[in-house]
């Protein structure tokens, strides 16, 4: 991360801010990724489908932070690649966060996906991840070991899918172990009054324990969508749950071994036979300061009747990353 101190009031847009304390930080990364996938689906040679891919990507972000003469902390962050950003106002009373990407409330949710790259071999109908975006505006605060947040989102003038979300987490050191517990939930209304339009309910409960070089995490996530006409057997209705586990072992400051699993099941359009399972293993190695290598391997299988495509296979990903 690179930091530049600002001494010009021309770069300060908020009244009451002391320019002498303003600071802009730049950060970024560049990645090269190679992926190899092998599954029981026949590749479409006419469409050019095959089991390997390579990609390169670079990212750049800028952030601004300062403290007003009255003690308020102001921060603004902008993601150049996503063309979106967020900003916050914080004081002794808590923090208000505003996020263009509708991810303002970030308290309590978790996936326990300790492997650097999971579910990259396919796009499952439900891969066990939490679907809580968090809204455009949120309030959060921390009282001792307890943090909590409340978020709201608005679908816009032509979309009634407004979101409300909340979360709470607890973090503490107990007998030499770092323990964290979190819970979050969100609801998004239906986009319109049509029978097929659906609302969405998401929840996430997770626990993490780290003792020395060993870290263990568990998450239980759920996702449910209901139609306006309450037809539980029609297209668009789902009721999914998953149990996720993650394990890390820091061999040294530069080398970490990782393992994780996902066991998801549920109902799609009245068919209660959906299942998705994945086991993943990985190695994260810091080659030098700002240069890292991760290698991940996943076994996956998905089944569930006529609503989805049954498939199973494995995938390997190698990622070389530079960050600053």
Residue, then its C-alpha position, 0 to 999 in steps of 0.5 A: x500500500x502506498x500513502x500520500x499526505x495531502x496538504x491542499x484544501x482543494x482536495x478536501x470536499x467535506x466541510x470542517x475537515x482538517x486538510x493537514x490530517x488527510x491521507x490517500x492510500x493506493x493499493x492493488x494486485x495482479x493475478x495469473x490463474x491457471x485452472x484445469x477441470x475434469x467432470x463427467x459432462x461431455x464438452x461441446x467441441x462445436x462451442x469450443x468447450x474444454x477443460x482448461x483456462x488461463x487468465x490474468x487480472x489486475x486491480x487498483x483501489x484508492x482510499x481516503x481518510x481523515x479526522x474532522x476538527x470535531x473528532x469524526x473519522x471520514x473514510x472513502x474507498x474506490x475500486x477502479x475495476x468495479x467502478x464502485x466505492x463506499x464511504x463511512x462516518x465514524x465517531x464514539x456513537x458508532x459508524x454509518x457506512x454507505x456502499x455503492x455495491x450494496x454490501x454495507x452491513x458486514x457483521x456476523x456472516x461467514x462461509x468457513x471457506x478457508x481454502x483460497x479457491x473453492x467452487x471454481x470447478x463449476x457454478x452449483x445451483x447452491x454452493x453453501x455460501x451466505x447470500x447476505x449483501x448487506x444493503x446500501x446504508x448500515x449502522x454498526x458499533x462495537x461494545x467490548x467483545x460484541x459487534x453488531x450492524x443493521x443494514x438497508x437496501x433499496x431496489x430502486x424506483x422500478x424494483x420493490x426488492x428492498x433489503x433489510x439485514x442485521x448481524x452480531x458477532x462476538x470475539x474474545x481470547x479464551x485460555x489462549x484460543x481466539x474465538x469468534x461467533x457470528x450470526x447474520x440474516x437478511x430479507x429482500x422483498x419481491x421485485x413486483x406483484x407478479x405471481x412468479x416474483x420471489x422474495x428472499x431470506x438468507x441467514x448465516x451462523x458461524x464459529x471460528x477457533x484459532x489456537x496457535x498455528x491451527x484454525x478451525x471454522x464452521x458455518x451453517x448457511x441457509x437460503x430460501x425464496x418464496x413466490x408471491x402466489x405461495x406455490x411451493x412447487x413452481x419455478x423460482x422457489x428454493x429452500x437450501x441449507x449447508x454445513x461448511x467446515x474449514x481448517x488451516x495450519x500455518x506451517x511457518x510465516x510463509x506457508x499455510x495448509x488449508x482444507x474445507x468441505x461443503x455439504x448442501x441440500x434442499x428443495x428446488x421447485x418442490x423437488x427435495x432431492x437437491x445435494x451439493x458436496x465439495x471437498x477442497x485442499x490448498x496450499x498458500x505460500x508467500x514467495x516474497x513480500x507482496x508475491x504469493x502462490x496458491x494451489x487448490x484442488x476440489x472434488x465436487x458432485x451435484x444432484x437433484x432430479x430434473x431441476x438441475x444437471x447432475x454432475x461430478x468432477x474435480x478441479x485444480x487451480x494455480x494462482x500467482x499474485x502480486x499485491x501492493 
